[in-house]
């Protein structure tokens, strides 16, 4: 079903590695997201300060490690993301933030939400 289909972006990988991941994603029935706004899953091995990563933090449901996709492929189905959430303690200290908290806040109060209250 479309709402269960992961729309994935990859960041911080060599192009040849991304191609291997994309093949596995397609075999499983997932899709490559056209943009961060349409992305449900960002796959990264570390926190990066790229536009793709920083944009995705405000909109994606899950930021996971490549091991999530590898394990999905082994199981031949998409599995729960909880054990594969990206943890990058070094970057979180360096940039003074919590990735988990940033994702939670983004879901509670979307960054790019248009507010029309009081406008006529």
C-alpha positions in Angstrom: 0.0 0.0 0.0 1.3 3.5 -0.8 1.3 4.8 2.8 3.5 1.9 3.8 5.9 2.2 0.9 9.2 3.8 2.2 10.4 6.7 0.2 14.1 6.8 0.8 16.9 9.3 0.4 20.6 8.4 0.9 23.3 10.9 2.1 27.0 10.6 2.7 27.7 7.5 0.5 29.7 7.0 -2.6 27.5 6.8 -5.8 28.4 3.1 -6.4 27.3 2.3 -2.9 24.0 4.2 -3.3 23.3 2.2 -6.5 23.7 -1.0 -4.6 21.3 0.2 -1.9 18.8 1.4 -4.5 18.7 -2.0 -6.2 17.9 -3.6 -2.8 15.3 -0.9 -2.1 13.5 -1.6 -5.4 13.6 -5.3 -4.9 11.8 -4.8 -1.6 9.2 -2.5 -3.1 10.5 0.8 -1.8 11.0 4.0 -3.8 13.7 6.6 -4.0 12.2 9.9 -2.8 12.2 12.8 -5.3 12.9 15.3 -2.6 13.4 15.5 1.2 9.8 16.7 1.5 8.5 13.4 0.0 11.0 11.3 2.0 9.9 9.0 4.8 13.4 7.5 5.5 16.8 9.1 5.3 19.6 6.5 5.3 23.0 7.9 6.6 25.9 6.4 8.5 26.6 9.7 10.3 25.2 13.2 10.8 26.3 15.5 8.0 25.7 19.2 7.5 24.5 18.8 4.0 21.4 20.5 2.7 19.8 17.0 2.1 20.4 15.9 5.7 19.4 19.2 7.3 16.2 19.5 5.2 15.3 15.9 5.9 15.6 16.3 9.7 12.6 18.6 9.6 10.3 16.3 7.5 11.3 12.6 7.6 9.8 10.0 9.9 13.0 8.0 10.3 16.8 8.6 10.0 18.3 5.1 9.9 21.6 3.5 9.3 22.3 1.4 6.1 22.0 -1.7 8.4 18.3 -1.2 8.4 18.1 -1.6 4.6 20.5 -4.6 4.7 18.4 -6.3 7.4 15.2 -5.6 5.5 16.8 -7.2 2.4 17.8 -10.2 4.5 14.3 -10.6 5.8 12.8 -9.7 2.4 10.4 -7.2 3.9 10.6 -3.8 5.5 11.2 -4.1 9.3 10.8 -1.8 12.3 13.2 1.0 12.3 13.7 1.4 16.0 16.9 -0.7 16.3 18.5 1.1 13.4 18.0 4.7 14.2 21.0 6.8 13.5 23.1 7.6 16.6 26.1 9.9 16.2 27.1 11.0 19.6 30.3 12.7 18.4 28.3 15.0 16.0 25.6 15.6 18.5 28.2 16.9 21.0 30.0 18.8 18.2 26.9 20.5 16.9 25.2 20.7 20.4 21.9 19.0 19.5 20.0 15.7 19.9 19.0 14.0 16.7 16.2 12.1 18.4 14.9 15.3 20.0 15.1 17.3 16.7 13.1 14.6 14.9 10.5 14.6 17.7 10.2 18.4 17.6 9.9 18.5 13.8 6.9 16.1 14.0 5.2 18.1 16.8 5.7 21.4 15.1 6.7 21.2 11.4 9.4 23.7 10.5 7.8 24.8 7.2 4.2 24.8 8.3 2.3 27.8 6.9 0.4 29.7 9.5 -2.6 31.6 8.2 -4.2 32.5 11.5 -5.4 36.1 11.7 -4.9 36.7 7.9 -7.9 38.0 5.9 
